[in-house]
Amino acid sequence: MLVDAKKKRAAFRELHKAGCFVLPNPWDIGSVRRLEKLGFKALATTSSGFAWSMGREDGEMSRDEVLSHMRVISEASDLPVNADFEAGFADSPEGVGLNVAIAVGTGVAGLSIEDRVGRELYEVQHAVERIRAAREAIDYSEEDVLLVGRTEGFLVGRTELAATIDRLVAYAEAGADCLYAPGVTETSAIAEIVSAVAPKPVNALLLTGMRVADLAEAGVRRVSVGGGLAAAAWAGFDRAARQLIEEGTVPPRG
């Protein structure tokens, strides 16, 4: 592509300074191309969407497979790409730092680090050390890659807002540039998160029943959809396949 990584990273950083932008999640080059044509300003990978495209479930892809995917998506587009780097593919801060250093080399403009293993959250201080290690790895690279500190509590049934906010504040203090608590759906709760970590920007996950306009009004800087677009695409595929079996026809194209 024509735009080099440094320019994409600078453009991505600029998007986080004001307003609210939508960060859709493609899972292959075809979905990248369609989103580019629709005029989005940045993209983000999706661990679930990528896994489904490979016939697996979320969390089943290896580190090297994900790194390769990050490079493919980044190199396929002139738009900046934020990477869903899951939990950094390591438990220890040292391992996270090493893997983040490798991830920076894929050309991504940003990457997120989660704070869970399986269905359990890391102990807070350990999670903080992991974010700090990611920060140090990015700083050492001297590349302007945006670090997203992500807490998974609401996705694993730990829905105490105060505890979630405490984690996000701690991740911000450890060097995260942007904060993210997927699964929080109440606009008032999201507004509390925005206020708690200000002036650092907040990412929100758009789920069914939520509206971008409401999130923007709450102060959210960026809105992503995770595996939402991929899930919709596969749902459409399944409906068409069932129609083929049951009726011997296919839906109209377009």
C-alpha positions as CSV (number, residue, x, y, z in Angstrom):
1,M,0.0,0.0,0.0
2,L,1.0,3.6,-0.4
3,V,0.7,4.9,3.2
4,D,3.5,3.8,5.5
5,A,3.1,2.7,9.0
6,K,4.3,5.9,10.6
7,K,1.7,8.0,8.7
8,K,-1.1,5.5,9.6
9,R,-0.1,5.6,13.3
10,A,0.0,9.4,13.3
11,A,-3.5,9.5,11.7
12,F,-4.8,7.0,14.2
13,R,-3.4,9.0,17.1
14,E,-5.1,12.1,15.7
15,L,-8.5,10.4,15.6
16,H,-8.3,9.9,19.4
17,K,-8.0,13.6,20.2
18,A,-11.6,14.7,19.7
19,G,-15.0,13.6,18.6
20,C,-16.2,10.0,18.2
21,F,-15.3,7.6,15.4
22,V,-16.5,4.1,14.5
23,L,-13.8,1.4,14.3
24,P,-15.3,-1.6,12.4
25,N,-13.8,-5.0,12.6
26,P,-13.0,-6.9,9.4
27,W,-11.7,-10.4,9.4
28,D,-10.1,-10.8,6.0
29,I,-9.0,-8.7,3.0
30,G,-12.4,-8.9,1.4
31,S,-14.1,-7.3,4.4
32,V,-11.3,-4.8,4.6
33,R,-12.0,-3.7,1.1
34,R,-15.8,-3.3,1.7
35,L,-15.3,-1.2,4.8
36,E,-12.7,1.0,3.0
37,K,-15.3,1.7,0.3
38,L,-17.8,2.8,2.9
39,G,-15.5,5.5,4.1
40,F,-14.4,4.4,7.6
41,K,-11.3,6.2,8.9
42,A,-9.7,3.2,10.7
43,L,-10.2,-0.5,11.2
44,A,-9.7,-3.1,13.9
45,T,-9.0,-6.8,13.8
46,T,-11.4,-9.2,15.6
47,S,-10.1,-12.3,17.3
48,S,-13.5,-14.0,17.1
49,G,-14.1,-13.1,13.4
50,F,-10.6,-14.3,12.4
51,A,-11.0,-17.6,14.3
52,W,-14.5,-18.2,12.7
53,S,-13.0,-17.6,9.3
54,M,-10.5,-20.4,10.0
55,G,-13.1,-22.8,11.3
56,R,-12.2,-22.4,15.0
57,E,-13.6,-20.7,18.1
58,D,-12.4,-17.4,19.6
59,G,-9.2,-18.0,21.6
60,E,-8.1,-21.0,19.6
61,M,-5.7,-19.2,17.3
62,S,-2.0,-19.3,18.1
63,R,0.2,-16.2,18.7
64,D,2.0,-16.7,15.4
65,E,-1.2,-17.1,13.5
66,V,-2.6,-13.9,15.0
67,L,0.6,-12.0,14.3
68,S,0.5,-13.1,10.7
69,H,-3.1,-12.0,10.4
70,M,-2.3,-8.6,11.9
71,R,0.4,-8.1,9.3
72,V,-1.9,-9.2,6.4
73,I,-4.7,-6.8,7.5
74,S,-2.3,-3.9,8.1
75,E,-0.6,-4.3,4.8
76,A,-3.9,-4.7,2.9
77,S,-5.1,-1.2,3.8
78,D,-4.0,2.4,3.8
79,L,-6.2,2.8,6.9
80,P,-4.7,2.5,10.4
81,V,-5.5,-0.8,12.0
82,N,-6.0,-1.5,15.7
83,A,-5.1,-5.1,16.6
84,D,-7.1,-7.4,19.0
85,F,-4.0,-8.9,20.5
86,E,-6.1,-10.9,23.1
87,A,-4.2,-11.3,26.4
88,G,-0.8,-10.9,24.7
89,F,-0.3,-14.6,24.4
90,A,1.6,-14.8,27.7
91,D,0.9,-14.8,31.4
92,S,4.1,-13.0,32.6
93,P,4.7,-9.3,32.0
94,E,8.0,-10.3,30.4
95,G,6.2,-12.5,27.9
96,V,3.7,-9.9,27.1
97,G,6.4,-7.3,26.5
98,L,8.2,-9.7,24.2
99,N,5.1,-10.4,22.2
100,V,4.1,-6.8,22.0
101,A,7.5,-5.9,20.6
102,I,6.9,-8.5,17.9
103,A,3.4,-7.2,17.3
104,V,4.7,-3.7,16.7
105,G,6.6,-5.0,13.7
106,T,3.4,-6.1,11.9
107,G,2.6,-2.5,11.1
108,V,-0.5,-2.0,13.3
109,A,-1.3,1.4,14.6
110,G,-2.7,0.2,17.9
111,L,-3.2,-3.0,19.9
112,S,-5.2,-4.1,22.9
113,I,-4.2,-6.2,25.9
114,E,-6.9,-8.1,27.8
115,D,-6.7,-8.9,31.5
116,R,-8.1,-12.4,31.6
117,V,-7.1,-16.1,31.1
118,G,-10.0,-18.3,30.3
119,R,-13.0,-17.1,32.4
120,E,-10.8,-15.6,35.1
121,L,-9.4,-12.1,35.5
122,Y,-5.8,-11.7,36.4
123,E,-5.1,-10.3,39.9
124,V,-5.1,-6.5,39.5
125,Q,-1.4,-5.9,40.3
126,H,-0.4,-8.6,37.9
127,A,-2.7,-7.2,35.2
128,V,-1.1,-3.7,35.8
129,E,2.4,-5.1,35.4
130,R,1.4,-6.7,32.1
131,I,0.1,-3.3,30.8
132,R,3.3,-1.6,32.0
133,A,5.4,-4.2,30.2
134,A,3.4,-3.6,27.0
135,R,4.0,0.1,27.4
136,E,7.7,-0.3,27.9
137,A,8.0,-2.6,24.8
138,I,6.2,0.0,22.6
139,D,8.3,2.9,24.0
140,Y,11.5,0.9,23.4
141,S,10.5,0.4,19.8
142,E,10.2,4.2,19.3
143,E,7.1,3.5,17.2
144,D,3.9,5.5,18.0
145,V,1.6,2.5,18.5
146,L,-1.4,3.2,20.6
147,L,-1.9,0.9,23.6
148,V,-5.4,-0.1,24.7
149,G,-5.9,-1.4,28.2
150,R,-8.9,-3.7,28.2
151,T,-10.7,-5.3,31.2
152,E,-12.9,-8.2,30.6
153,G,-15.0,-8.3,33.8
154,F,-18.3,-7.6,32.2
155,L,-17.8,-10.4,29.7
156,V,-17.0,-13.0,32.4
157,G,-19.8,-12.1,34.8
158,R,-17.9,-9.7,37.1
159,T,-20.1,-6.7,36.5
160,E,-19.2,-4.5,39.4
161,L,-18.8,-1.1,37.8
162,A,-16.5,0.3,40.6
163,A,-14.1,-2.6,40.3
164,T,-14.1,-2.2,36.5
165,I,-13.3,1.5,36.8
166,D,-10.6,0.8,39.3
167,R,-8.9,-1.5,36.8
168,L,-9.2,0.9,34.0
169,V,-7.7,3.8,36.0
170,A,-4.8,1.5,37.0
171,Y,-4.2,0.6,33.4
172,A,-4.3,4.2,32.4
173,E,-1.7,5.0,35.1
174,A,0.4,2.1,33.9
175,G,0.6,3.6,30.4
176,A,-2.4,2.6,28.4
177,D,-3.4,5.3,25.9
178,C,-7.0,4.2,25.6
179,L,-9.3,2.3,27.9
180,Y,-11.9,-0.4,27.1
181,A,-14.4,-2.4,29.1
182,P,-16.4,-4.5,26.5
183,G,-19.8,-5.6,27.7
184,V,-20.8,-2.5,29.5
185,T,-24.0,-1.4,27.9
186,E,-25.6,1.2,30.2
187,T,-24.9,4.7,28.8
188,S,-24.7,6.1,32.4
189,A,-22.1,3.5,33.4
190,I,-20.1,4.2,30.2
191,A,-20.2,7.9,31.0
192,E,-18.8,7.1,34.5
193,I,-15.9,5.3,32.9
194,V,-15.2,8.2,30.5
195,S,-15.1,10.6,33.5
196,A,-12.9,8.3,35.6
197,V,-10.1,7.9,33.0
198,A,-10.3,11.4,31.5
199,P,-8.5,12.9,29.6
200,K,-7.6,9.5,28.1
201,P,-10.0,8.2,25.5
202,V,-12.4,5.3,25.9
203,N,-13.4,2.6,23.5
204,A,-16.9,1.1,23.7
205,L,-18.2,-2.1,22.2
206,L,-21.4,-1.6,20.3
207,L,-23.9,-4.4,21.1
208,T,-27.5,-4.9,20.1
209,G,-29.7,-2.1,21.4
210,M,-26.9,0.4,21.7
211,R,-26.5,3.5,19.4
212,V,-23.3,5.2,18.4
213,A,-24.9,8.6,18.9
214,D,-25.7,7.8,22.6
215,L,-22.1,6.6,23.1
216,A,-20.7,9.8,21.6
217,E,-22.9,11.9,23.8
218,A,-21.5,9.9,26.8
219,G,-18.0,11.0,25.8
220,V,-16.8,7.8,24.1
221,R,-14.0,8.5,21.6
222,R,-14.2,5.3,19.5
223,V,-16.8,2.6,19.0
224,S,-15.9,-0.9,17.8
225,V,-18.2,-3.9,17.0
226,G,-15.9,-6.8,17.8
227,G,-17.1,-9.9,16.1
228,G,-20.5,-8.3,15.3
229,L,-20.0,-7.8,11.6
230,A,-18.5,-11.3,11.2
231,A,-21.4,-12.8,13.2
232,A,-23.9,-11.0,10.9
233,A,-22.1,-12.3,7.8
234,W,-22.1,-15.9,9.0
235,A,-25.8,-15.6,10.1
236,G,-26.6,-14.5,6.5
237,F,-24.6,-17.4,5.2
238,D,-26.5,-19.9,7.4
239,R,-29.9,-18.5,6.3
240,A,-28.9,-18.8,2.6
241,A,-27.6,-22.3,3.1
242,R,-30.8,-23.4,4.9
243,Q,-32.9,-21.8,2.1
244,L,-30.9,-23.8,-0.4
245,I,-31.6,-27.0,1.5
246,E,-35.2,-26.4,2.3
247,E,-36.4,-24.5,-0.8
248,G,-33.8,-25.3,-3.5
249,T,-33.3,-21.5,-4.0
250,V,-30.8,-18.8,-3.0
251,P,-31.5,-15.3,-1.8
252,P,-31.1,-12.4,-4.3
253,R,-27.6,-10.9,-4.4
254,G,-27.0,-7.4,-3.1
